[in-house]
Amino acid sequence: MLVDLDRLGGFFVLADPAGSDAVPWPELLREDRLAARLAQVRAALAGSTGQDPGDVDPKVAASALQVGLASRLLSVGLATAVLHGRVPDLLSGHLLGSPGHRGEVPLALAPDTPWTSVATLDEAADRLARTLVAGSLADLDAACARVGGVAPRVLLSNTTSSLVGAARVLAHARPGCGPAAWELARMLLSSPGLAPGGGTRLRSGLPDGVGGAMERPDEAFVRRGCCLFDRIPGHGLCPDCVRAPSHPHLVTPGH
């Protein structure tokens, strides 16, 4: 199963933490460690945009940090459920990761992490809603709001956008499992923990270039918050941004 996740690449990988700098998830989210990581993200964003690190909005860095970690958690949750009918317990107490930005272990599981077989997508959605949405993702959002000063709505909408992105990538990589990936993503989007962060709309009611791609060409995903990335020089609004329907001229294609 872990080899299969490795083959998917990107945010789906679960690294081997043995002999690495990986620490337990609660320690990774500790205020001093998270503040140091945010400083590294600000420096990385500054390097890619030609800014001085002090000119990078710390809220943008916190939003970027949260998007990266949320995308990894959601990608792993979707892929294990859809491809293998089993999901790991993704509560914070079972997760590991490098404390620094772009560390050697982006995400890993503790050796004693239990796995649960899920016979249906309903079971998978229920399990992921309890351990992932209400567990490690909620802990991540609380830490980023506390240390990075980001509004909870921004973080929640980041998570919903990351979920849609994970389904999109998984469906492209494994077309035969695409319908199941999208169905599970829709179930989670409608769950109480994620529903306030974004949802689907008919594309016919949106301006051209607005709305995140979904399974069908006539539907689009729109967040209920902004990721704040438009504060980065050269970066406009994302197509799925809450502001995009009323400001389509500010959307940067491909973002």
C-alpha angles and dihedrals in degrees: 000000000000090000089053090052089051089054090057088056127188116060093355096074122111107198128215105252096195112125092358135117091256117140131189114281095247089055091047088056094047111127098247094045093046092048090052091049091049089054089054091050091050089052091049092050090048091052093052095047103036093247131133110254090240090060094057111099106245089217090060090052091049091049091050092048092051093047091054096050094040090051091054094050094047094045092053092046094050096043098048092048098044100038101034109018091236132097130196120233098262097191113134093252091067099047131093134185145158111273094222131073111269091007123169093260110047090172135351141163125241112248093248095052110136121226124211126208113228116199096188138027088246089060091047092050092049092049094047092045091056101041103027109026096035093030128039096006091051090050091049092050093048091052094047091048091049099044101027099037093230119155114251091236091058091052095045092050089049088056095050091048090049090051092053090047092052091051090048093052094043093049090050093048095045107024093179090062094042097102092051092047092053093044092053091046091053091050091054093044089057094047116111092247095056107023094089090058100064147312148194128285137180108271091217089073095054132080118256113282094020124117133043118269116261134179096283125047092230095060132069137187120232124184124222093222139039123248089217092231090127085078087071113092111259094014118110129183119311115245091246095048119130088234095050098085091058096035105037091151089067095055116113109215115237096020 
